Amino acid sequence: MPKIIKMKTEIYEPIIGLEVHIQVKTKSKMFGRESADYFGKAPNTCVGPVSLGLPGALPVPNRKAIEQGVRLSLALDCNINRETKFDRKNYFYPDLPKGYQISQFDKPLGYDGEMLLESETLSKKIQINRVHLEEDTGKSIHNGTSTLLDFNKAGIPLLEVVTEPDFRTGEEIDLFAKRLRQIVRLLKVSAADMEKGQMRYELNISLRKRGETSLPKYKVEVKNIGSISLLQKVLASEVKRQTEILEKGEIPVQETRGTRDMSGKTYSQRIKENSDDYRYFPDPDIPPIHFTEKEISDFKASLPKLPAELALEYKDLDLHSEIREGIIAEDYRIETFENFRELTNDKALLQLLAKLIMGELALVTINSEESLWDKLTNPELLIALCRLRFAGKLSSNNFKLAVNDLAFLNEKIEVSDLETYLKKINLLLASDDQGLETIVSSEISKDAMAKEKYLKNPNIAMFFVGQIMKQTKGSANPQTVKELVLKILES
Ligand code: MN
């Protein structure tokens, strides 16, 4: 379960909106040919005339970024503007040398969308105001008395998702942030790696007395929140801070605040501009972009199944809620599980496979860069192994070994030969074997006093189980061994 921070909200009700910036994964930057693969590179090595804002450099929009923006808009149930355009947002950004950011003002890619939040404890629609495309800024590095500028990040394509102020609780914020990250990953819009700043949140928070229906007269914005857990902390600390101000009969200042650490405490950064101050106007260097109905329907058709839909389907498979959410949390797990679903519709087997994806197979999946499925050379063999594990013929440890040995290597083994092969390499549990009973009785017969010792101290049985497991190198089913040991000791 997500860790939800409880807030004191008996008197005041928080009104919360979210803005999310997502770096779009592209080869080049939003408006220039410079490499977008900037993370970890030496400062100012992924720059060029466009991202340095050199006079006369002309922006050319990145097609991939626009396509991904439309796909994300559609996934969030937005309407798509058939004509979209880019505008200049004028502002002094020390790390954006043009003196303006190219963004979108009145014709964003998508508008009027929604996301349905469903969990064990809540069911609520969050309205999406808009999805637009813009460029990221560079980075200022404050170095004691001077400030250094690194323009590698300047011009990286950014998608901005803006919600209506529909959130009332930290739980809603938490689920929305996670669902959005899942969608972004599923669409391959971005790896959404929070530690690399690929997904950043802004909260708009104000409070009103419970029972009131109009929106509060002020709004506090907290910028650049880099993790989902920090969102919760910021929310809690802002609710506390604003409650104290309101209790004194004052109104919180409308401003932009920031965070300094992981405590969630906020501090004032600047008094908030309104959109007039930015003097938006259409970028004269970029013509408007048009979409045909055919293009929009093709984008729609390219969307994978989304988390909300998967959650319902997995519910129908009777997957435990933790396993369900665990699979939906990572695109490579979804991919693996969905591929299994194409191979079998055996509900019990799918339940086991889901459990394995979150358990034993999770250890085989080393990173999120490639899916477990991509690495499989023979998925049918993996399913067969799962069936054996399911039938108790493979121990957890041996299952992992066998998966690594068989499913990921170019072993040419037919599913029909699998059991014979596993027996040969000693991985199959010797549970139903005559052999195992022989091993157990010979082990116990080594100690002539075994039965008397057992009568005095029944725990001695576990000592024999341990010895036999050692001898069979873990290939025996411990439960069966225990039964056999007891059978002999009690005979
Ligand atoms: Mn923005």
Residues whose N, C-alpha, C, O or C-beta is under 5 A from the ligand:
A	BS01	MN	E160
